[in-house]
Amino acid sequence: MISIAETLRAKRNKLADTWRRRVQQNSPGVAPKDAALINHVPQIIDALATVCEGRLAPQRICDAIDCGQVALVRALGRTHEFGEILEEFRILREVLLDACDAMPSITAADYRRVLDGMFFLFRDLGNEFGKRLVQVEREHAEVMRRERDLRDALISALAHDLRTPLVLIKAHGLAMLRHGDDAARRNVAAAQITETVDRMESMVQNLLDSMRAHAGERLQLQITEFDLQVSLAALVTQLKTVYGDLLCWRSGERVVGFWSEQHVRRAVANLIDNAVKHGTHGKPVTMGVDADQGLARVWVHNWGTPIPLEEVPRLFRPFIRRGTTTKPGWGIGLAVVHAIAEAHGGKVNIDSTASAGTRFNLMLPKDSRPFQPQPK
């Protein structure tokens, strides 16, 4: 006489096919391959056969099939609800009990073992689901905490760093009112107001771009053809009014290509500001443009404490600052540089040693048009 265990193993594939059909009939919009337990039904049947042989206690059934956590993580990864998993399990139980009812030689003890095995399987599956649910909730709470900290840092940064230029604008505006008849003083105050507003605009744009990058959005670029040498030489002339002779420009050959001039100039301005801020006081900050292996390279060099290799990846994340720095700032400048480089199809790398100083290299393809999103 064939035992129930032998019958279950012999009909394993047929029983699995019956289960798949019933799952599809019960949920017509779900493909069988997307069922949560699709890869575990044959293992479950084999484990139940072992339970019926008396070689495995029903309470240990999950040890034999490794189905609890694996199946559940797989199901959650496919965004299955626990109710869907429960329904798949109910259908499997129905298929197996139908198979048992069709066996004329089945004993009450065999039937009891199958029921016990299914019970403990479902119990363990539910326990694993509970553990995974707790883990997901903890991860969600951690994400929310980080977002709250980021929002608090943003509000604090805005309140602190925008106050100074607003005070300057107010002071220059009052000066214009007091010296309304003095054209020379009025023009100086107007120029200082314009310069302060430009600086505020750059700060706000950096902040917006860093938030877009943090949210996983790609920056939108207006690509035109221009000469990096000419454009960045003009930028250095403008920035010398802020940094004076500390900023040195190494002129070279023309490097013409297709980029967003506005974004490239802002990335370079951020690199210069970072180099001045973290460089040795009084030591020059030098920058230049050249071509390297078919790429345009903008480099900015300063002298100062070298950046540890393990710290480099962190520098390009928003609101992350160098380990022990006490310098003022938001920690978003380099994150914006990284986002701008990626939006052009380029990258940023760092060479930093005590003997050679620190050099940031902004590497851009000669033509960034192929790297822009195509209109839908």
Buried (B, 14 or more C-beta within 10 A) or exposed (E): EEBBBEBBBEBBEEBBBBBBEBBBEEBEEBEEEBBBBBEBBBBBBBBBBBBBBEEBEBBBBBEBBEBBBBBBBBBBEEEBEBEBBBBBBEBBBEBBBEBBEEBEEBEEEBBEBBBBBBBBBBBBBBBBBEEBEEEEEEEEEEEEEEEEEBEEBBEEBBEEBBEEBEEBBEEBEEBBEEBEEEEEBBEBBBEBBEBBEEBBEBBEBBBEBBBBBBEEEEBEBEBEEBBBBEBBBEBBEEBBEBBEEBBBBEEEEEBEBBBBBBBBBBBBBBBBBBBBBBBEEEBBBBBBBBBEEEBBBBBBBBBBBBBEEEBEEEBBBBBBBBEEEEEEBBBBBBBBBBBBBBBBBBBBEBBBEEEEBBBBBBBBBEBBBEBBEEEE
